Amino acid sequence: MIPRDMAQGLRDLVGRAMVDPDFLLELQGSPNALLADYELSDDERATILRALARLVKTPAGQRRHEFRNALLRRVAT
């Protein structure tokens, strides 16, 4: 579940990445182009880019959950 206090743009992006594995693959390949479609702060954008960079080492079947968890940790801190 995505926390309600997460910014709407970030909520939308995480939600889409969770249900659409092709979107997450596209996001990994062309993050700046896709992130332009979402209303994100500079800090949120940087957090997403860091989370995407870490996904390179994550097995494909776990990437959606790892991406979500990385962004949820950002909101929790």
C-alpha atoms as one frame of an Amber mdcrd trajectory, in Angstrom:
protein
   0.000   0.000   0.000   1.218   3.489  -0.856   1.063   5.987   2.037  -1.456
   8.809   1.723   1.096  11.401   2.767   3.245  10.635  -0.294   3.017  13.416
  -2.910   0.443  12.671  -5.596   2.919  12.622  -8.484   5.111  10.167  -6.623
   2.074   8.067  -5.656   0.991   7.900  -9.295   4.447   6.894 -10.482   4.941
   4.193  -7.829   1.429   2.865  -8.425   2.014   2.568 -12.145   5.404   0.907
 -11.649   3.758  -1.657  -9.348   1.076  -2.711 -11.833   2.910  -2.233 -15.125
   6.263  -4.047 -15.382   6.771  -2.668 -18.902   6.508   0.869 -17.516   9.223
   0.120 -14.974  11.471  -1.217 -17.747  10.841   1.930 -19.790  11.490   4.059
 -16.705  14.833   2.338 -16.205  15.783   2.911 -19.834  14.561   6.507 -20.269
  13.896   7.943 -16.832  14.071  11.636 -17.682  11.575  11.366 -20.519   9.023
   9.498 -18.394   9.580  11.521 -15.221   8.653  14.654 -17.155   5.071  13.333
 -17.200   4.829  13.462 -13.392   4.685  16.396 -11.021   7.736  15.753  -8.863
   9.991  17.859  -6.700  13.737  17.876  -7.375  14.222  15.739  -4.265  11.607
  13.200  -5.427  13.161  13.051  -8.882  16.640  12.462  -7.381  15.256   9.744
  -5.090  13.632   7.987  -8.042  16.854   8.118 -10.050  18.820   6.650  -7.103
  16.230   3.877  -6.693  16.409   3.087 -10.406  20.216   2.918 -10.261  20.021
   0.315  -7.487  17.625  -1.839  -9.507  20.434  -2.865 -11.858  21.625  -5.325
  -9.194  18.105  -6.596  -8.399  16.667  -9.727 -10.052  13.994  -8.812 -12.631
  11.161 -10.448 -10.696  11.873  -8.343  -7.609  12.410  -4.948  -9.222   8.865
  -3.559  -8.859   8.807  -4.327  -5.151  12.343  -3.075  -4.562  11.542   0.167
  -6.388   8.410   0.686  -4.310  10.241  -0.142  -1.079  13.060   2.285  -1.862
  10.571   5.098  -2.417   8.514   4.189   0.649  11.684   4.318   2.760  12.221
   7.846   1.424   8.768   8.898   2.613   9.217   7.259   5.998  12.415   9.161
   6.784
